[in-house]
């Protein structure tokens, strides 16, 4: 018979590395509108899984897709604007 032992010491030895860094938390904060828009899209898709989508469901899905796309575009534009060098040849 094989005994199951805990590995608590091995796991908690790296506890300082488990927590997210400030840079990771900032990245999550910047991406939060995209995350929330994706959650709304998933909610709209889940609603229609077990039934034929109504016109209201179709509108809800279209709106959720547009919001998710707009949030991704906004994030991409913000990220691209932050990484562009200033000055240089035109």
Buried (B, 14 or more C-beta within 10 A) or exposed (E): EEEEEEEEEEEEEEEEEEEEEEEEEEEEEEBEBBEEBBEBBEEBBEBBEEEEBEEEBEEBBEEBBEBBEEBBEEBEEEEEEEEEEEEEEE
